Amino acid sequence: MLAETCSATLQGVNALPVTVEANGGEKGEPRCVLVGLPDAAVKESLDRVLSSLANTGYSSPRTRVTINLAPGDLRKEGASFDLPIALCLLAAMGQMPGDKLKDFLIAGELGLSGETRKVRGGLSMAMLAAKAGKKGVVLPRESAQEACLVEGMLVYPTDSLAQAVSFFSGESEQEPMKKSDSPYQLSDEYSDGADFSEVKGQANVRRAVEVAVAGGHNLLMIGPPGSGKSMISKRIPSILPKPSMDEFLEILNVYSAGGNSLMREGRALSRPVRSPHHTISDVGLLGGGTVPGPGEISLAHNGVLFLDELPEFKRSALEVLRQPLEDGEVTISRSAGKITLPSRFMLVAAMNPCPCGYLGDAARECRCSIPQIQRYRARVSGPLLDRIDIHIEAPAVRVEDLQGREKGESSEAMRTRVEECRAIQYERFKGNSITCNANMPNKIIGDFCGLSDENLHMLRRAMNELSLSARAYDRILKVSRTIADIDSEKCIEKIHLLEAIQYRNMDRTFIL
C-alpha cells in the first residue's frame, strides 16, 4: 500500500516542500529502506521511528518498505521528518487510514517513547503550507506556538505519535491552536529596566541616539574610556519602536530557522539586540557553516547590532558588513548550497579615538604616536565608515554632571518621540516594504528630501570642505529628513541640514 504526505526542509530561513512517500507490502526481507538524499540525522530517523512505533503499541514492518523523500536531488537535513515518516509507515502497513495525510504539512522529531520534540523553522513551514494551499499543518506543540501566528493557517499541535495517529484516524477531535494561545505576543514592555534617565550629561550623544533610532540610522560613538558609550548603548533597546506584526514575524522566522528562541524570562517580545564579542569569527558574524545558517547580523534583523570596541574586531569580519549595510540582506555560497538571509539592522558601534583612548582629552595626556593612531584607525576602513550615517563624539563626563542630582530625560519620553517620528515614516512609505528613512532607496530620495537653493548651496560647500563621498551625501539627506520628522516639519529646513552635516564630523577628524 502506498501512503504519501507533505513535509519541508529548511534552506536558510525558507522552507522547501518535501514529499514523503512510503510503499509497504513489497517482496523481500522485512526491513525499511530510506532514499531521497538524506543526511546523517535523517538516516538515523528510521531507528527513532521504529522505537517510537514499538513503544506506542504498533508493530514493526513485516515486509520490505521503501520510504522516499522527494525531490531526490534536494539534500534533506535534520530530524523533522520523523513524524511524517512514522505516519506514512503506519498508513503503508494498513495500521491507520492515510487518506487525510496529503492535506496537511507534517513535521516533528520523535523521541524513543513516541513523544514529539520541537523542530526548527515551524513558522517557515506554516508559511509554505499556506502558499501550497494545504488544509493545515501538524507540528510539535512548541513549534506550533510560532506557526499559529500565520494568518489563515490551521495549526494542530501534537504531543506524541499516538495523538497524531488519533487525529488522522478521526478517533478524536482536535481544535487548532489560536493566536491567543501563543506566548509570542507583542507587548508594550521594552527593556530590562535600564533607562536613559540614569545617564549623566552627554546631551549631544543622547540627541544623536534619538535621531538614529527614530530613522533607523547607523551610529558610531567615539570617546575615551568611561565616557558612557557602552552605558548609552545598553539603553537603546528602551527607546526602540514597537515592531509591526510583519516585522516581528520576520524576526521570529530567522530565530526559528537558526534553532534559537526569542523567549527571554522577564523580557517582552520586541526587537532583537545582538552584542557579539570582538573575537567573533567571520562565519559567526555573517552566517554560514557546513550547512549555511544565520549569523549575528541576521539574528539582528529588524533590530540592533552593537559592536563595542569596533577596531578590535578582525578586519575581515568588519568588511563582511558592507553588503548587508547596503542591501539589507546577505548572500552566502557554500558547497552545500547558496542562500540569501535577511539582515536589515541598525548598527551601533563604539570605539576609542586612539589606542590609549585619551586623544583630545583635556584631563589626560595621550601617549600614542601618530603612526600608532593611524594604524588603530585604519582597522575601520573608509568604505565601512562611509556606510555609518551618524558619527558622534562622546567626551569625558564632567564631575559636575556626575554629582548632579537632577535626572536626565526618561526613556519613555524619548520613545514617545521616536514612535511619533516612525508613524510619520510609516505613513510616508505606505504600500512599500520601506519602514524607516534609513532604508529609503536612492531613486526616491529626491522625492522626500528636497532642499531649497540656499540649502543646496550649503550642502555643496560642506561636501567640498569635508571631502565627502556620494554615499555620505545621500545619508546626510536621509538624516536631515529624520530630524525634520522629529520636529514634525514637512520640509527640510536649514537647522535640520546643519545638524545632519555635523554628524559627519568624523570624516574630518579621522584625517590626521
Steps between C-alpha positions, in 0.01 A plus 500: 500500500627848410469791744606860443517830689676837483786623716775761460873559532668830583731690268617806686183647650270363230317167500504288184230234437590133537265215414524200734392169340487151649422185304428186707435135412806465275657159457832439667662503839289690763676833538468872432698672226535879505591681177492862380841652582466500882776627730624309807224635728230393252655154458490454876129583500411139411639376833308768690182430305509125557562544874214753515265256324591218737459714815169643375351154444536458123672211327814533291490432122477131410575566132744715309400870516657770283486857630576778252565868565437694179644685314799271493753770406428716807704416809278430804629609840393475863267283702173667392408208271450252789128566546396500129708185439335322795148596387564396138655175622191418707270589209707289258474201738123548530510584873329839447309673219718719282247693293536824707880505501526676163299797622748602769861602535653290780832537683637396836780315674409185694644378827541128557184500714293654219498855635547787255774760527541851359643545151662802339302718261143438614400850386659452156321168460163658579568771241589231245180308578295817450659558157447135403131514593516232770213463747738536792825398663573247774798589717637437850336738747802727546539545124125546459512797738686702239330348193153604621597867446465450122171654396237257368695178567359224722774371729446178696745436785591144586681374808554142389483259209189340652320836507587562134373154401178563690452832318550356150291191581208719606488337843526838676405855416773758543468876492764698311723725707390864516722807480401587854641164618848591378749650748643702211297815550603860444520700820544860606791402727832591345800445724638329806487812715791700352385859444652809340415699813804331658738655245679809636583778254576407136209702362648500147545123502146444628367722220700310236373167636140623484543616139666168408222287651224723362623448144671160533841655425836339573690666785866521603602642840863600554628598842744421781451210745232572758315757290182291507502348149412148616255629761311698238504207254347267758208743538420522129256204523290706741416753224467266202158525332264207533529276190202444274361147479667447162836613638458277804423196282819566301697514826338183633557320169877565511526385861290190436705400194820543701371281783496794742225620730359850533354422840693674776384481856393840625539656154223593260510385140645797317778583257818290535821654630818305427838581660767260367847500657785641292658153472210378284591330173388603152257206487359581843428856393392443140349152527583184312665177610481158338124539493457877441303664782441850641780687678490797735412751229193297400399440862504881534252537209247779574698574816839625617852363455735652761874474439699627797871579448448501124871503396563187710287290263688317227528706183353218291201472737427873474525502121224239466263762641514704179242307298236463774536868600435598139247239385330378819583139415800275471569221250708202614639245255624165630547151354168402661318779315443872461264687731390860550428609857321818615727738691348847518620628833603824672875494567613662825878506543733646761875561496778701662666787309842333533658185651537654847161669469591852611567686176345846533420452870563821694566316829732220384790498261500269199806270494452379141722592207350612169586167326331309784187711467500457122534121527224489761256701292591314180338190649166663415506545124374809321225312311362361827517841670323647198203269559447630854253789489578671832841550662492660843772584750437391859727720716598414855221570748559798729510450876224761537270286287580185697427669831183667381179365650283597207406201287512503124201457274338157533495231234120519492505865388765428236314194376180703460677738262664210317168325441334823385784545252472139381123546453573784256739273309255208490242733349753640252607158373159329524466224242878444478731269691683807636452549875730794581697780338830312518361234265392755239639397157700757305238531225243659732731713716432797276124461548511525880826684573475807280707806597469870430765672285662648811519162672632334184781755486581442869509123451725542194747701708498238777563222249799681353654611830461160669581300182190288548397219265177464303385242753553750783297754300199268492534414868509867599171549315341199672611614846372852420164350409487317834586813700225688314257215582587526869407868478185408301615717210402413142806670350866468593609831646847646541524399867419137414764489228766658721442244774526214249826641358663530842429129552763435229779672694695175534564511125710806580654403837607161367749684281810573711 
